[in-house]
Amino acid sequence: MDIHKNARLTPLGREHMVNIVLSGQTSKAVSAAVGVCPRTVKKWVERFEAEGLAGLQDRSSRPDRLRQPTPQAIVDRIEALRRQRLTGKAIAAETGVSTATVSRVLKRLGLNRLSALEPADPPRRYQRERPGELIHIDIKKLGRFDRTGHRITGRQTGIATSRGSGWEFVHVAIDDASRIAFSRVMKTQRKACAIAFLKASVAYYASLGITVERVMTDNGSCYRSRRFRNACSRLGLKIIYTRPYTPRTNGKAERFIQTALREWAYARAYDTSLQRAAELPYWLHRYNWHRPHGGIGAVPPISTLGLNRNNLLRLHS
């Protein structure tokens, strides 16, 4: 039960007050002692005498019955007109009730927004059959810091902060079929760093026996640049761009970024951003080799490659 911080009485306080009155004290004296008016004391005593301890509990302030509830026929008419996409004022004119009543009824029905009438888009899930058939690439910007930040310590007046320390950019890649991920902290999000990360990603997947065939990116300027497209061509990669302003198209990379933020970047208090960056390879190892992944049957991503014991030991050493 929620009790207001300034509440004079709680059920326990009401019981104590009633017992004092029943012991012989006057309502006026008890009201002065507990800080309420004599009428309040009398009200709780009467409820106790009529209902016992149950009468001292909180009650709903809603009336037992509304004086003039909106007839169900009007409610049904309002709903029917709304589903024809009429506005609140137009519905009020058609039904002869106030716009406030229409608004209240539509809110109760969950139709106060026209978007509620549109059917939800079905989830469009897909997964490539082979590892390397498609990798998703994206970038997340993180602030640099040289001391533990306000996420951990809270904002404190007069305490020096890392404001102005700049930014660093976490480039991520994740394989569509196996969910094996690769990531590096780079200095910028410009095309030179994007190309360097692309080459490092292809080399990493090759070390696991995965040949990358396609790359999916958003429409960032670094990925749209001619140099990046040429780098993809030289590596034998087909590049696929997501629909503008539709991040769910690259959803696996977006989901991986959220996981990385929760389990790595903001998982503990780092002293500096350099210490945070140094922890990234260790967290990636746990993600790829030990952490169960819900999208592939709660097994670690590396298990989808079907490696034999010798390859497993070689790569894990």
N, C-alpha and C positions, 0 to 999 in steps of 0.2 A: 504494500500500500504506500502511495506517495503522500507524504505529510509536508505541508508548507513550512518553510523554515521559521515563519513568524506565528505559527499556529499556537493558540492559547491552550487548547485541549487536544489530547489524543484519546483513544478508547480507554487506555489505562488511567489517564488523568481524569476522565469523566467518571470512571468507577470510583476513584479516590474521592472526588468531589461529592458524589452521591452518598458515599458511606459517611462522610462528615455530616451531611445534612441529616441523614437518618439517625446519626448518633445524638442529635439534639440541637445542633447549631442552626441559626437562622439563615435563610437564603441570602439576606443582605450581608451578613458577616462572611459567609463563604464566598460570595461574589467578590468582595473586596480583597479577600485573601488570594484568590486565583486569578484575578484581573479580568473578570467578565461581568456582565450586567446581571441583576437578579432574575430577569426574565429567562436568561440562558440557563441559569441554575435550575429554575423551576421546570423548564422544558425537559432537561435531561433526567430530573427526578421523576417526572410523569412518565417518560418513556421507560425508565427502569421499572417503575411500578407496574406498567402495562405489559412489558415484553421481557423483562429480566435483562441479563447481560447482552442479549442480542440487540436490544433497543439502543445500546450505547455505541454500536458500530456506525460507520459512515453510510450514508444513503445517497443514491443518485439524485441529482438536482433536477432531473428531467421530470416533467409532469406525467402523471399516470396516463392521461389521455390528452391529445392536442385539441384545442378549442374548435378549430376549423381546419382539419387536415385536407390537403389537396385530394380531391376525389380520384380514385384509381382510373376512372375513364379519362380524366384530364391528363394524368401521368402517362397513360398509354398513348394518348394523342400527341403529347409532347415528344415522346420517344419516336413515334412513327414519322413525325415531321422532321425531327433531327436527322433521322436516317435518310431523309431526302436532301440533306445538307442545307437546311434552312438555318439562318442565323437566329440568335436568341430573340432579337427584337421582332423578327418576322414570325417566329413561333408564338410570341406573346400576342401579336396582332391577330393571329389565326385562332388562338384558343381563348382570348379574352381575359387572360390572367396577366399579372405584372411580370416585367422582365426579371425582377428579383426572384419570383417564384420559379420562373423558367430556369434561371441559373442554378437555383438550389436543387431543383429536380434533376437537371442534367448532371450536376456534380455527383448526386447520389447514384445516378445510373452509370457514372463513369464515361459520360459522353460530352463533358464540358469542352473538350478539345476535338476539333474536326479530325485530327490525325487518328483519334481512337476509332474512327469508322473505317480506316484503311486496314486491310489485312496485313499482318506482319509478314515481312519477307521470310521465306523459308531459309534455314541455314544452308549455305552452299559449301559443303565440306568436300574436299578432294585429297587424294594422296597418291603420289607417283608410285609406280611399282618397283623401280630399281633405285638403289642409292646412287646419287650422282646425277640422276636424270634432271633434277632441278634443285638449286640451292637458293634460299632467300637471303638477301643482304639488306642491311639497314644501319642507321647511325643513331646513337643516343648521346646528347650533350650533357656532360656533368661538370660541375664547378670544381675548380682546384681549391685546395685549402692547405694551410700550414699549421693548423691547430684544430682540435675537435670542434665541430660546428654546432650551430644552434639546434639541429635536429636531435642532438643528444643532450646538450647542456641547457637548452632553452635560450631565449633572447635575454641578455643581461645588459643593463645600462652601464656605460662606462668601461665595458670589457672590450678589448681589441678583437676585431673579427678578421676574417680572411677576405673581406670585400676588396675587389680589384685584383685578386690573384689570377683571374682569367679562367679559361675553360679548357677542358680536354674532351676528346670525342671517342666514344666506345663504338668501334665498328664491329658488327656482328654478322655471322653467317650461320645458317642452319639448313641441314639437308632435309628435303621434303619427305623422303621415304623413311629414313632411319632416325631422324631428329638429332643426328650427331651435330654438335655446334662447335664453332670456332669464333674466337673474339680477340681483339687487341685494342689497347688504348693508344690512340694516335693523336698527334699534335693538332691537326685541323680536320675539317670535313671537305677540303678542297680535292680537286681531281687527282693531284699527285698522291695524296694519302689514300684516296679511294682505290687507285690503281695498285699501289703497293699492297694494300690489304687484299685486293682481289687475287694477286699473284700468291701471296702467303696462304690464302684460303685454298686455292687450287693445289698448292704444294702439300698442305696439311692433309687434305682429303686423299691425295695421291699416296701419301705415306700409309694410309689405311687401306689402300687398294681400291679406292673409289675414283672413277674418272668423271669429272664434272662435265655435263653437256650443256646445261642452260643456267642462266642467272636471272632471277627476278628482283627488281629494285623498284623504288618509288621514282618520282619525277624530279628528284633533286638535281640541281645544276651540275653537281660533280658527276652524276650518272648519265646525264644527258649530253655531257661534253663529247666532242669528237675524239679526244684522246682516250677516254674510257671505252668508247665503242670500238676504237681501233685495237685497244688492249684485249678486248673480248674476242675480236676477230683473230688476233695473233694466237690466242690461247685456244681457239677452236670452239668458242662458246657462243651460243645464241642468247641474246639479251631480250628479256620480256619486261615491259613497263606496266605498272599497275594503273588502274583508272584514277584520274586526278581526284583528289579529295575523298578517296575511298581506302582508308588504311586497312580495312578488313581483307582487302585483296591480298595483302602481304601479311596475313594474320599470324602465320607461324613465327615470323621474325618479331612482330609486335608482342606476341605472347612470351617469346624467349626474353625480350628486353625486360618485361615486367617481372619475370622470374629472376633475372639477374639482379635487378634493382632490389628485390625483396630478400634474396638469399645471399647476395654478395655485397653490392654497393652500400646498402643501408642495413645490413645484417648485424653489424657491430660498430663500436666506436673506433674509427681509425684515427691515429695521431696526425697523419698527413695524407694527401691524395697519392703520394708516391707509395706509401704503405698499402693503400687500397689497390693501386694498380699491380703491386707485386703479388697480391693475394689472388688476382684473377686467374692465372694459370692453374692454381691448386683447386679453385672452385670449379673451373671448367673440367678438370679431371674427374672430380666427384660427379659432376652433371653427366658426363658422357659414359663413365665406367661404373658408377655405383648407384646413382639416384634413379629410382623407378619413375618412368614417364607414363602419365595417364593416357596419352594419345596413342600409345603402342602396346597396350595391354599390361601396363605397370611393370615393365622390364626396363633395364638401362638401355640407352640408345645403342651402345656398342654391341649388344647381344643380337641386334637385327642383322649384323653382317655375317653371322654364321661362321666365325673364325674357328679354326681348329686349335688344339691346345698349344702347339708350337708357336703359331702366329700370335695367339693371345698372350703368351708369356713374353714374346719378343717385343710386342707393342706396349705392354703394360710395364715393362722394366724401366 
